[in-house]
Amino acid sequence: MDLGFAVVTLPETDHPTEGEQAPDFVRPLVTSEDWGDKRLSAVAAEEPVLVVFYPMDGAFPATYMWNELRERGFDEQYDVQVVGLSISTPYEHMTFIDDRKLEYSLFSDPQNGVAEQYDIVNDLDGMAGVSEPRPAVFVIDSELTIRYAWVASQWPEFPDYDDLENAIASL
């Protein structure tokens, strides 16, 4: 079957896993109305958080992941905040939120430094010095302890959303 793209195996990663501390960071957190610098620990202090790392706004994997998350409505069924993180700028995030009718906040990380902290960088083929986060999800509690972690080992690859829901439900 011709997929129209190549499935690529990604290099091994030493990303944080269940029971470990999530790296804290400060980045612009974008809503449909505005943005401002926000610390992950401040977001997690409000209620547990599902952090969704995804490629730039508008890319096929981003659209697929956000459509799936919206349809499942984890934030409506459970006490969890859903936030995204990509290399897209705050302006791009506001457009993406508006175009996709998202009710989630998105961290902007154009230099991909947070993906480096989490060891989930995806260096883009044929683009020297350009990277984005590989698809990944982390469920993080108020103490920044990771309760669930999934990181793509291939490109493209997506989390098992049923496993993710089970992890969120167990909080």
KOLVODREN-238771 format. One record per residue: residue number from 1; chain; x negated, y, z of N, C-alpha, C in turn. Coordinates in steps of 0.02 Angstrom, whole numbers. Layout:
residues N
NUM;A;X;Y;Z;X;Y;Z;X;Y;Z
...
//
This chain:
residues 171
1;A;-42;-59;0;0;0;0;-44;62;0
2;A;-32;107;-46;-71;169;-50;-38;222;-7
3;A;-73;242;47;-47;292;93;-57;363;69
4;A;-99;373;19;-113;441;-5;-169;475;34
5;A;-195;440;85;-250;465;124;-286;405;154
6;A;-348;416;175;-387;363;204;-378;362;280
7;A;-371;303;308;-371;295;380;-444;290;401
8;A;-465;332;448;-535;337;467;-541;315;540
9;A;-589;271;554;-604;253;623;-647;309;653
10;A;-625;333;711;-661;388;744;-714;360;791
11;A;-766;399;804;-818;376;850;-791;366;921
12;A;-825;324;959;-808;313;1029;-809;379;1067
13;A;-769;383;1119;-766;444;1159;-768;425;1233
14;A;-791;472;1274;-793;462;1346;-743;509;1379
15;A;-682;509;1352;-630;554;1377;-609;534;1448
16;A;-582;582;1486;-558;565;1553;-499;516;1549
17;A;-494;473;1598;-441;422;1599;-401;425;1663
18;A;-353;380;1669;-309;378;1727;-349;377;1792
19;A;-328;419;1839;-360;423;1904;-416;473;1908
20;A;-441;497;1851;-494;547;1850;-464;617;1851
21;A;-507;665;1867;-486;735;1866;-485;761;1795
22;A;-433;796;1778;-429;830;1713;-472;893;1716
23;A;-512;906;1666;-548;969;1665;-499;1028;1664
24;A;-511;1076;1707;-469;1135;1709;-496;1185;1658
25;A;-454;1228;1633;-475;1277;1583;-427;1336;1584
26;A;-450;1392;1555;-408;1451;1545;-409;1466;1471
27;A;-349;1471;1442;-342;1488;1371;-276;1527;1364
28;A;-267;1562;1309;-203;1595;1297;-147;1542;1291
29;A;-94;1551;1330;-36;1506;1326;19;1546;1291
30;A;41;1519;1234;86;1555;1189;157;1529;1195
31;A;204;1575;1200;276;1558;1198;305;1590;1134
32;A;370;1584;1126;402;1614;1067;401;1690;1072
33;A;389;1717;1131;393;1790;1141;326;1824;1151
34;A;278;1791;1183;214;1823;1197;162;1771;1215
35;A;103;1796;1236;51;1751;1261;9;1788;1312
36;A;-25;1748;1352;-71;1775;1401;-115;1719;1427
37;A;-173;1737;1453;-218;1687;1480;-185;1650;1538
38;A;-191;1585;1538;-161;1544;1590;-208;1486;1605
39;A;-214;1469;1667;-256;1413;1689;-213;1349;1690
40;A;-240;1294;1665;-204;1230;1666;-181;1214;1737
41;A;-224;1224;1786;-205;1207;1855;-145;1247;1879
42;A;-137;1308;1854;-78;1349;1872;-15;1320;1840
43;A;-21;1295;1780;36;1264;1746;55;1200;1783
44;A;5;1159;1799;18;1095;1833;44;1104;1904
45;A;28;1160;1936;52;1173;2004;128;1181;2006
46;A;158;1202;1950;231;1211;1946;267;1144;1944
47;A;243;1098;1905;267;1029;1901;219;991;1856
48;A;220;924;1858;174;886;1816;178;909;1743
49;A;123;900;1707;119;926;1639;96;872;1591
50;A;127;871;1534;106;829;1478;69;876;1431
51;A;3;866;1425;-38;907;1380;-46;867;1315
52;A;-25;898;1260;-26;866;1194;-79;901;1152
53;A;-135;866;1140;-186;891;1095;-167;871;1024
54;A;-171;918;979;-151;904;910;-192;947;862
55;A;-195;927;798;-231;967;749;-197;1035;739
56;A;-224;1074;696;-197;1142;685;-123;1141;667
57;A;-90;1197;683;-20;1205;668;-8;1195;593
58;A;47;1162;577;67;1152;508;39;1089;477
59;A;-12;1059;506;-40;996;480;12;941;490
60;A;13;892;446;60;837;452;61;805;521
61;A;4;789;552;7;758;618;40;803;671
62;A;28;868;667;59;914;715;135;913;708
63;A;158;918;647;230;918;635;262;853;658
64;A;230;797;642;256;732;662;259;726;739
65;A;205;744;772;203;738;845;256;781;879
66;A;262;844;858;310;889;889;382;870;874
67;A;395;844;814;463;820;799;481;762;845
68;A;435;716;854;447;658;897;458;680;970
69;A;416;724;994;422;747;1064;488;785;1075
70;A;506;826;1027;569;863;1033;628;815;1034
71;A;628;765;990;683;717;987;689;677;1051
72;A;633;661;1083;634;621;1144;653;663;1205
73;A;640;728;1204;661;773;1257;636;755;1326
74;A;572;735;1332;544;716;1397;555;771;1449
75;A;546;834;1428;551;889;1476;623;899;1500
76;A;672;875;1463;742;880;1483;763;822;1529
77;A;732;764;1519;751;705;1557;711;696;1622
78;A;651;723;1624;606;712;1680;577;778;1705
79;A;550;776;1765;517;835;1793;446;840;1765
80;A;440;863;1704;375;871;1672;379;929;1623
81;A;326;968;1621;319;1020;1571;280;991;1512
82;A;299;1009;1453;263;988;1393;229;1049;1364
83;A;163;1046;1358;125;1100;1327;78;1071;1275
84;A;65;1109;1224;19;1087;1172;-47;1124;1174
85;A;-95;1099;1137;-160;1132;1131;-189;1115;1063
86;A;-207;1167;1025;-240;1156;961;-288;1214;947
87;A;-321;1211;891;-368;1263;871;-334;1323;840
88;A;-269;1321;832;-233;1376;801;-233;1438;846
89;A;-231;1496;814;-231;1560;851;-163;1573;882
90;A;-159;1620;929;-94;1637;957;-44;1659;904
91;A;-65;1696;854;-20;1718;801;7;1657;763
92;A;-37;1610;747;-15;1549;712;33;1509;756
93;A;18;1506;821;63;1470;867;132;1501;868
94;A;136;1568;871;202;1600;873;241;1584;809
95;A;208;1584;752;241;1566;689;263;1493;690
96;A;219;1449;714;235;1377;718;295;1366;764
97;A;294;1397;823;349;1391;870;415;1414;838
98;A;412;1471;803;472;1497;770;495;1452;713
99;A;449;1432;669;466;1390;611;494;1322;632
100;A;464;1292;684;484;1224;705;538;1226;759
101;A;557;1287;781;607;1296;833;587;1258;897
102;A;523;1264;915;497;1231;975;513;1271;1037
103;A;527;1236;1091;539;1268;1155;481;1253;1203
104;A;423;1238;1175;364;1222;1214;313;1279;1209
105;A;270;1283;1259;214;1330;1257;153;1294;1229
106;A;111;1333;1195;52;1305;1161;-10;1343;1181
107;A;-61;1307;1205;-126;1338;1218;-163;1348;1152
108;A;-196;1405;1146;-236;1420;1088;-310;1412;1105
109;A;-346;1372;1065;-416;1358;1078;-455;1356;1012
110;A;-461;1413;978;-492;1414;911;-563;1386;908
111;A;-602;1392;962;-671;1366;960;-674;1292;980
112;A;-617;1263;998;-612;1191;1014;-651;1172;1077
113;A;-662;1220;1122;-700;1208;1183;-665;1161;1231
114;A;-599;1163;1234;-564;1118;1280;-570;1046;1256
115;A;-565;1035;1191;-574;967;1164;-645;942;1180
116;A;-694;988;1180;-762;969;1199;-764;947;1272
117;A;-730;986;1317;-728;967;1388;-697;898;1397
118;A;-646;882;1358;-611;818;1363;-644;764;1321
119;A;-695;780;1283;-731;734;1238;-684;702;1187
120;A;-644;745;1155;-597;721;1104;-603;762;1040
121;A;-663;783;1024;-675;823;964;-672;780;902
122;A;-640;806;851;-639;774;785;-673;821;737
123;A;-735;803;717;-772;843;667;-741;830;599
124;A;-721;883;565;-687;875;501;-737;860;445
125;A;-724;806;408;-768;786;353;-773;841;301
126;A;-834;853;280;-847;901;227;-843;973;248
127;A;-837;986;313;-833;1055;337;-883;1064;394
128;A;-943;1082;377;-996;1089;426;-976;1138;481
129;A;-981;1116;543;-968;1157;600;-894;1169;615
130;A;-849;1134;580;-777;1143;592;-750;1079;625
131;A;-715;1090;681;-686;1033;716;-618;1051;743
132;A;-581;1001;763;-516;1009;795;-509;953;846
133;A;-461;958;891;-452;901;937;-421;842;900
134;A;-442;783;918;-407;725;891;-341;719;928
135;A;-291;688;899;-228;680;935;-240;645;1002
136;A;-210;674;1055;-218;645;1122;-162;672;1166
137;A;-144;633;1217;-96;655;1266;-121;637;1335
138;A;-111;683;1382;-131;673;1452;-73;694;1496
139;A;-51;650;1540;-2;668;1591;-42;684;1654
140;A;-33;745;1679;-74;771;1733;-30;795;1790
141;A;-47;775;1852;-7;796;1909;-32;862;1938
142;A;-1;883;1993;-16;949;2021;-87;955;2049
143;A;-119;898;2062;-188;898;2087;-239;891;2029
144;A;-214;895;1967;-253;886;1906;-280;815;1899
145;A;-246;767;1931;-264;697;1922;-227;671;1860
146;A;-264;638;1818;-234;611;1757;-196;547;1775
147;A;-132;547;1759;-88;490;1773;-80;445;1712
148;A;-93;473;1653;-88;434;1591;-132;469;1539
149;A;-168;430;1501;-210;458;1448;-207;413;1386
150;A;-200;445;1330;-204;411;1265;-242;458;1218
151;A;-292;430;1182;-332;468;1135;-337;426;1071
152;A;-326;458;1014;-330;424;950;-399;394;938
153;A;-399;334;912;-462;301;893;-469;298;817
154;A;-415;317;782;-415;320;709;-382;386;688
155;A;-396;404;625;-363;463;597;-325;443;535
156;A;-260;453;531;-216;477;583;-193;420;628
157;A;-176;437;689;-148;389;737;-106;429;787
158;A;-54;398;813;-8;432;859;2;389;921
159;A;19;422;977;29;384;1038;90;339;1034
160;A;92;289;1078;151;248;1086;198;289;1131
161;A;249;318;1102;293;363;1138;333;327;1192
162;A;346;263;1184;380;225;1237;335;218;1298
163;A;271;202;1287;223;199;1342;216;267;1377
164;A;214;319;1337;210;387;1364;271;402;1407
165;A;330;385;1383;391;397;1423;390;358;1488
166;A;367;296;1487;362;256;1548;315;289;1598
167;A;260;317;1574;213;351;1619;245;414;1650
168;A;281;451;1610;315;511;1634;369;493;1684
169;A;407;441;1669;462;419;1713;437;396;1781
170;A;375;372;1783;347;346;1846;318;400;1891
171;A;319;463;1870;291;517;1911;331;527;1975
//
